[in-house]
Amino acid sequence: MLNCIATTSDTAAEAIGNTFVNDILSLLSRKQRIVVFETVIEDVPERVVADELGLSQQAVHRLKIRALKRLQLHLQIAYELTQFTNKSI
């Protein structure tokens, strides 16, 4: 029975993690989502993604860098808002 509980909580944590990743990736353009998902999450080399998308490796790299900066900015703002909200309460 304890194994079932651990499995259920692991599944819940995975579901929450997947939802979080999907929400974050929704902030990006379609190409940025593809590039970030494949290069960062799936660990596919940039040149392979470039071939799939019909882009140069440099273009894929730029898309990835811009996307990661955008995500970093949104996460930083969200973190600061939670810190401000927690201090207000």
C-alpha positions in Angstrom: 0.0 0.0 0.0 2.8 2.4 0.8 4.2 1.8 -2.7 0.9 2.9 -4.2 0.9 6.1 -2.2 4.4 6.9 -3.3 3.6 6.2 -6.9 0.5 8.3 -6.7 2.4 11.3 -5.2 5.2 10.8 -7.8 2.5 10.9 -10.6 1.0 14.0 -9.1 4.4 15.7 -8.9 5.1 14.7 -12.5 1.6 16.1 -13.6 2.3 19.4 -11.8 5.7 19.6 -13.3 4.4 18.9 -16.8 1.7 21.5 -16.4 4.2 24.0 -15.2 6.5 23.3 -18.2 3.6 23.6 -20.6 2.4 26.9 -19.0 6.0 28.3 -19.3 6.5 27.2 -22.8 3.2 28.8 -23.8 4.9 32.2 -23.3 7.1 31.4 -26.4 6.5 31.5 -30.1 5.9 28.2 -31.9 9.5 28.0 -33.1 10.9 28.9 -29.8 8.8 26.2 -28.1 10.1 23.6 -30.5 13.7 24.7 -30.1 13.6 24.9 -26.3 11.7 21.7 -25.9 13.9 19.7 -28.2 17.3 21.2 -27.3 16.9 21.7 -23.6 14.3 19.1 -22.5 14.9 16.4 -25.0 18.7 17.2 -25.4 18.6 17.1 -29.2 21.6 18.9 -30.8 20.9 22.3 -32.2 22.1 21.2 -35.7 19.5 18.4 -35.7 16.7 20.8 -34.7 18.0 23.2 -37.4 17.7 20.5 -40.1 14.2 19.6 -38.9 13.0 23.2 -39.0 14.9 24.2 -42.2 17.0 26.8 -40.4 20.7 27.3 -39.8 22.3 26.1 -36.5 23.0 29.7 -35.7 19.3 30.7 -36.1 18.3 27.8 -33.8 20.9 28.9 -31.2 19.6 32.5 -31.4 16.0 31.3 -31.0 17.0 29.3 -28.0 18.9 32.1 -26.3 16.1 34.6 -26.8 13.5 32.1 -25.6 15.5 31.3 -22.4 16.1 35.0 -21.7 12.3 35.5 -22.0 11.6 32.6 -19.7 14.1 33.8 -17.2 12.5 37.3 -17.2 9.0 35.9 -16.6 10.2 33.5 -13.9 12.1 36.3 -12.1 9.0 38.6 -12.2 6.8 35.8 -10.9 9.2 35.1 -8.1 9.4 38.7 -7.1 5.6 39.0 -7.1 5.4 36.0 -4.8 8.0 37.5 -2.5 6.1 40.8 -2.4 2.8 39.1 -1.8 4.2 36.9 1.0 5.6 40.0 2.7 2.3 41.9 2.5 0.4 39.1 4.3 
